[in-house]
Amino acid sequence: MLTKDDNALSPGVWCGLNKPAMTEKEADTVIFGIPFDEAVSYRGGAGEGPAVLRENTYTPSPYTENFESYASLNVYDAGDFAFVHGQDRELYFEEIADYVASLVGMNKFFVMIGGDHSTTIPVLRGIDRGTDEEFGIIHIDAHFDLCDHIDGDKLSHGSTQRRALELDHVGGTENMYFVGIRSIEPDEYAFKKNHPLQVASAKDCFRRGMKAIGEEIVRAMSAYKNVYITLDIDGLDPGFAPGTGTPQFGGLTPRQVLDLLEICFDHLNIIGMDVVEISPKLDPALTSMFAGRKLIQEAWGHVAKKMGKLEK
């Protein structure tokens, strides 16, 4: 169930925009955490991500990198979906999916902070449950996350998009666009041979430029009324975000990711996004956390712009 710590209840959190007295329906945007990291295949610690992010959002101001204000945006921090070790994970995911479906039903833009990448599975299930038409997914990551299972776990952080392909409103791999990929598992290699994938590897993004990549993504995702962005922090090169469980050398730069978000929000109906796999304990300087914080802040700027609440 959703629980709130003192930070989630504070109006000072999230650049001073949190409105704890509001409800999801009244707020402009909702943020919630899933502090779960028991589905990792390598290093853990991402379960600490939501708490550490909140603790470090009192000091920044609500302005974009273009020096525009989104100070009038009303944010509602719904808290975290607490997980007790040994709890039935399917029931846990069901509760999250129901909650996300309710946000989709309210046409409410939301941000989920993880947690390992398996936490995106119930979010996508919730979107599927809350809509009556196909939707698109932009997957920014070092990895495809298309493994059918990892060590027998079908809800692994490496199986996120494989589970998405089982949803009623995800018709196939054409609903997905993978960005920043630079690693592949044997299971995924076999899958890729038989299924066409829309992918811009990290190498593609560097050589072709993010403007061209972004335009290509917009063309592909324009087929869908609603699009969701899932952003694994390891999509960034570990030089910019070392605090993550499975870093991969040769990744995206912060500038590339920020530019891509701008293109996507300007030209697509982005209904929500997540930032996952931030592991503070693997990054004493909290560089990865600050990267995630910036990405969320810029996303809110884009949301405020669409709502007519961005002041220049």
Secondary structure as UniProt FT lines:
FT   STRAND          2..3
FT   TURN            6..9
FT   TURN            11..12
FT   HELIX           13..16
FT   TURN            20..21
FT   TURN            24..26
FT   STRAND          29..34
FT   TURN            38..39
FT   HELIX           46..48
FT   HELIX           49..55
FT   TURN            65..66
FT   TURN            71..72
FT   STRAND          75..81
FT   TURN            85..86
FT   HELIX           89..105
FT   TURN            106..107
FT   STRAND          109..114
FT   HELIX           117..119
FT   HELIX           120..130
FT   STRAND          136..140
FT   TURN            151..152
FT   TURN            154..155
FT   TURN            157..158
FT   HELIX           160..164
FT   TURN            165..166
FT   TURN            168..169
FT   HELIX           173..175
FT   STRAND          176..181
FT   HELIX           186..194
FT   STRAND          199..201
FT   HELIX           202..208
FT   HELIX           210..221
FT   TURN            222..223
FT   STRAND          227..232
FT   HELIX           233..235
FT   TURN            238..240
FT   HELIX           254..267
FT   STRAND          270..276
FT   HELIX           280..282
FT   TURN            284..285
FT   HELIX           287..306
FT   TURN            307..308
//
